[in-house]
């Protein structure tokens, strides 16, 4: 039986107005915008998620508006004619 790949802590963070509702959705959670809700801390919304090594696409959902991560340099086109942010977890 093969050993499971060690999961890594990945921090997702984005700036948004106070009192916003912010989550992250992507290939790691079947694009479920309700599953990973970010919390405001030190002026930014942030959340740590444990992910297995691999490449993931994601977007932030800020007040029901889907948006790419402005701090992420890698993007991929999606089926909706916009872009997804891409992260590689080693």
Number of C-alpha atoms within 10 A of each C-alpha: 3 4 5 7 10 10 14 14 12 14 10 17 22 20 15 15 13 10 8 15 17 26 26 28 20 18 13 17 14 10 14 13 19 12 12 18 16 22 16 19 10 7 12 14 21 20 18 13 14 12 17 17 13 12 13 17 21 25 21 26 20 19 13 12 10 17 16 20 21 12 9 11 9 15 16 11 11 11 7 7 7 11 17 24 22 20 16 10 14 11
